[in-house]
Amino acid sequence: MHLLINTGGGDAPGLNAVIRAVTLSAIRRGFQVTGIRRGYAGLLADYPEGLIPLTRDSVRGIAERGGTILGTVNKGSPFEYPTVLANGESALVDRSDTLVANFRKTSADGLIALGGDGSLRIAARLLEKGVPIIGVPKTIDNDLGATESSFGFDTAMSFATDAIGRLHSTAEAHSRVMVVEVMGRHAGWIALFSGIAGGANAILLPEQDFDLDAVCASIRHRYETQRPFAIVVVAEGAKPLGGAQWISKREVAKEATLGGIGAHVADEIAKRTGYETRSLVLGHLQRGGSPTAADRVLAMRYGAAAVRLAAEGAWGSMVSYAPPHMNAVPIADAVAKLRSVPPDHDALTTARDLGICLGV
């Protein structure tokens, strides 16, 4: 069997561990593995130079590395591929037929596609065009509904927890309110777990519009009870009551980039309470660096499971983690629903029991 593998969308700690596991698991079965560079570009603009054979040597020592040795892109959908036309103008062109034709030229039996919601939606469309695909979920936001946990989340959450913990000393020393903006477009898993673990006093999530009056009341109570500092963790997708998500940038054929809600919350807290307030955005720092041990193991379990599904001919499936097992679900089902924090989740109950303000 000959397998192709690519990585699409935003990078996540653990991608290289998946690539290593796929390669070693495939070689052990006598399979051939070829990597596609930069998402689908290796089958389009960079073809055939964008295809690289993966061997034991090429994946040696990569499990602990962040990023992806294959590279990735956010705007590389073959159905809306950035193309320079004959007149010199740029346009988004459907090049999916070219991709399918080049895929067939490789004589590959199938593709293992690593990606999040957007990348897996592309995979679902390519399935309909006859490309055999096994999906592997990748998202630090942990927001894919068909799997319990995705690799990269633990690393992002752990980094955010460390950053929040480091802010306690400076917040207390200066009697400041510190607002930390973390990733989480539609799901507040990073904010919730890092906020609890890091000892935040308020956590604001995309799943529940927050009331700034409630947040400020909670902070005032701290100052009035001899605790004159506070840490507020806010997910980038959180929004105030009656408001909208804060957008920092819009690009053609790309979901709007969220950002700025942390600075807004900090400004409002300072205005309403008079307390000195600062904000910072962790941003892409959450995506970088070496994956945690938990993410390395989870990523390699995903990779090995993907090869097992390919060997079984279970094309059209995505690997799903249902502790303690790795299962298979249809890719179409995997992207049908996002995994957000449910209102009855025990972590929310825990936060309330700890006296953490959730903005309501």
ZAMARGU-4260 file (C-alpha; in steps of 0.2 Angstrom, whole numbers, plus 5000, padded with zeros to 4 digits):
<rodrens>
0) 5000/5000/5000 | 5006/5018/4996 | 4999/5031/5008 | 5001/5050/5006 | 5000/5062/5021
5) 4998/5080/5023 | 4995/5094/5036 | 4982/5108/5034 | 4976/5123/5043 | 4985/5130/5058
10) 4999/5121/5066 | 4997/5112/5082 | 5010/5104/5094 | 5010/5085/5090 | 5008/5086/5071
15) 5026/5079/5069 | 5022/5065/5081 | 5007/5060/5071 | 5018/5060/5055 | 5031/5049/5064
20) 5018/5037/5070 | 5010/5035/5052 | 5027/5033/5044 | 5033/5020/5056 | 5017/5010/5057
25) 5016/5010/5038 | 5034/5004/5036 | 5031/4990/5048 | 5017/4984/5037 | 5028/4985/5022
30) 5019/5001/5016 | 5026/5016/5007 | 5023/5034/5014 | 5024/5050/5004 | 5022/5067/5012
35) 5013/5082/5003 | 5021/5099/5007 | 5011/5114/5012 | 4994/5106/5013 | 4988/5102/4996
40) 5001/5113/4987 | 5012/5098/4985 | 4999/5091/4973 | 4995/5108/4965 | 5007/5122/4963
45) 5022/5113/4969 | 5019/5096/4960 | 5029/5085/4959 | 5043/5093/4969 | 5031/5095/4983
50) 5030/5077/4987 | 5044/5069/4998 | 5046/5051/5003 | 5045/5048/5021 | 5057/5035/5029
55) 5063/5030/5046 | 5078/5042/5044 | 5067/5057/5039 | 5055/5055/5054 | 5069/5051/5067
60) 5068/5063/5082 | 5053/5073/5076 | 5040/5068/5089 | 5046/5081/5102 | 5047/5095/5089
65) 5033/5108/5087 | 5026/5113/5070 | 5026/5101/5055 | 5040/5095/5044 | 5028/5095/5030
70) 5023/5113/5032 | 5005/5119/5031 | 4994/5134/5025 | 4978/5142/5030 | 4972/5147/5013
75) 4976/5131/5002 | 4959/5124/4998 | 4960/5116/4981 | 4942/5122/4979 | 4947/5140/4981
80) 4965/5140/4977 | 4975/5156/4976 | 4980/5158/4958 | 4988/5171/4947 | 4978/5172/4930
85) 4985/5175/4913 | 4981/5194/4914 | 4991/5195/4930 | 4977/5196/4942 | 4975/5185/4957
90) 4959/5175/4959 | 4952/5160/4969 | 4951/5145/4957 | 4943/5128/4959 | 4958/5116/4955
95) 4951/5101/4964 | 4951/5091/4947 | 4969/5095/4945 | 4972/5088/4962 | 4963/5072/4959
100) 4972/5070/4943 | 4989/5072/4951 | 4984/5061/4966 | 4980/5047/4953 | 4997/5050/4945
105) 5006/5046/4962 | 4998/5028/4961 | 4994/5031/4980 | 4980/5020/4988 | 4974/5034/4999
110) 4978/5050/5009 | 4979/5053/5028 | 4974/5071/5030 | 4978/5080/5047 | 4968/5095/5050
115) 4954/5104/5060 | 4936/5108/5055 | 4941/5117/5039 | 4953/5105/5033 | 4942/5090/5036
120) 4928/5099/5027 | 4939/5099/5012 | 4943/5081/5015 | 4925/5077/5014 | 4923/5086/4998
125) 4938/5077/4990 | 4930/5060/4996 | 4915/5064/4985 | 4927/5067/4970 | 4935/5049/4973
130) 4950/5052/4984 | 4951/5039/4997 | 4955/5048/5014 | 4957/5044/5032 | 4956/5060/5043
135) 4965/5064/5059 | 4958/5078/5070 | 4970/5092/5074 | 4964/5107/5084 | 4972/5115/5099
140) 4954/5122/5103 | 4948/5105/5106 | 4932/5109/5097 | 4929/5094/5085 | 4913/5086/5091
145) 4916/5068/5086 | 4932/5066/5097 | 4934/5067/5115 | 4951/5076/5114 | 4963/5082/5100
150) 4982/5083/5101 | 4989/5100/5104 | 4976/5105/5117 | 4985/5099/5132 | 5001/5109/5126
155) 4991/5125/5123 | 4982/5123/5139 | 4998/5120/5149 | 5007/5135/5141 | 4992/5146/5145
160) 4992/5139/5163 | 5010/5143/5165 | 5008/5161/5159 | 4993/5164/5170 | 5002/5158/5185
165) 5017/5169/5181 | 5005/5184/5181 | 5000/5182/5199 | 5016/5189/5206 | 5016/5205/5196
170) 4997/5208/5198 | 4999/5206/5217 | 5014/5217/5218 | 5006/5231/5208 | 4988/5229/5214
175) 4983/5227/5196 | 4970/5218/5186 | 4978/5207/5173 | 4967/5201/5158 | 4974/5187/5148
180) 4967/5183/5130 | 4969/5165/5125 | 4964/5156/5109 | 4946/5148/5107 | 4936/5154/5093
185) 4920/5145/5097 | 4925/5134/5111 | 4931/5139/5128 | 4941/5124/5133 | 4958/5132/5134
190) 4951/5147/5144 | 4941/5136/5156 | 4955/5123/5160 | 4970/5135/5160 | 4959/5148/5170
195) 4955/5135/5183 | 4973/5127/5184 | 4981/5144/5184 | 4970/5152/5198 | 4961/5164/5188
200) 4947/5175/5197 | 4936/5177/5181 | 4935/5166/5165 | 4925/5172/5150 | 4920/5159/5137
205) 4912/5160/5119 | 4898/5149/5125 | 4891/5162/5137 | 4889/5180/5133 | 4897/5189/5148
210) 4891/5204/5159 | 4904/5216/5162 | 4895/5223/5177 | 4896/5205/5185 | 4914/5204/5181
215) 4918/5221/5189 | 4907/5217/5204 | 4918/5201/5207 | 4934/5211/5205 | 4928/5225/5217
220) 4923/5212/5230 | 4941/5205/5229 | 4949/5223/5232 | 4936/5226/5246 | 4941/5210/5255
225) 4960/5213/5256 | 4964/5205/5239 | 4969/5220/5229 | 4973/5211/5212 | 4964/5200/5200
230) 4967/5188/5185 | 4954/5188/5171 | 4955/5175/5157 | 4945/5178/5141 | 4944/5167/5126
235) 4946/5176/5109 | 4929/5172/5104 | 4920/5178/5120 | 4908/5192/5118 | 4899/5204/5130
240) 4880/5204/5132 | 4872/5211/5116 | 4889/5212/5108 | 4898/5203/5094 | 4915/5194/5093
245) 4930/5206/5091 | 4938/5204/5074 | 4955/5210/5071 | 4957/5206/5053 | 4947/5200/5038
250) 4955/5191/5023 | 4948/5184/5007 | 4943/5166/5007 | 4947/5164/5026 | 4938/5165/5042
255) 4939/5182/5050 | 4954/5183/5063 | 4947/5186/5080 | 4956/5196/5093 | 4955/5212/5104
260) 4942/5206/5116 | 4955/5206/5130 | 4960/5224/5127 | 4942/5229/5127 | 4938/5220/5143
265) 4954/5228/5151 | 4948/5245/5146 | 4931/5243/5152 | 4937/5236/5169 | 4948/5251/5172
270) 4935/5263/5166 | 4921/5255/5178 | 4932/5252/5193 | 4946/5264/5193 | 4958/5250/5196
275) 4975/5249/5186 | 4972/5236/5172 | 4984/5228/5160 | 4980/5215/5146 | 4991/5203/5135
280) 4987/5191/5121 | 4996/5174/5121 | 4991/5172/5103 | 5002/5160/5093 | 5013/5156/5108
285) 5000/5143/5112 | 5003/5134/5095 | 5022/5134/5097 | 5035/5124/5106 | 5037/5105/5110
290) 5021/5095/5113 | 5018/5089/5131 | 5021/5071/5134 | 5002/5068/5135 | 5000/5076/5117
295) 5015/5066/5110 | 5007/5050/5116 | 4990/5055/5110 | 4996/5061/5093 | 5006/5044/5090
300) 4990/5035/5095 | 4980/5045/5082 | 4994/5041/5069 | 4995/5023/5072 | 4976/5021/5072
305) 4975/5030/5055 | 4986/5017/5047 | 4976/5003/5054 | 4960/5011/5047 | 4969/5012/5030
310) 4975/4994/5031 | 4957/4989/5034 | 4951/5000/5019 | 4940/5011/5030 | 4942/5026/5019
315) 4930/5041/5023 | 4933/5039/5041 | 4941/5050/5054 | 4950/5043/5069 | 4940/5047/5085
320) 4947/5046/5103 | 4934/5038/5114 | 4944/5035/5130 | 4952/5023/5131 | 4950/5017/5113
325) 4953/5025/5096 | 4938/5022/5085 | 4932/5027/5067 | 4918/5039/5063 | 4913/5046/5046
330) 4922/5062/5041 | 4905/5070/5037 | 4899/5066/5054 | 4915/5072/5062 | 4913/5090/5055
335) 4894/5091/5058 | 4895/5098/5075 | 4908/5108/5085 | 4912/5103/5103 | 4909/5117/5114
340) 4909/5118/5133 | 4891/5112/5138 | 4882/5122/5152 | 4882/5107/5163 | 4900/5102/5162
345) 4908/5098/5178 | 4923/5110/5175 | 4910/5124/5175 | 4903/5118/5192 | 4920/5117/5199
350) 4924/5135/5194 | 4909/5141/5202 | 4913/5131/5218 | 4930/5139/5218 | 4922/5156/5217
355) 4928/5160/5200 | 4917/5173/5191 | 4910/5166/5174 | 4903/5183/5169 | 4885/5180/5173
</rodrens>
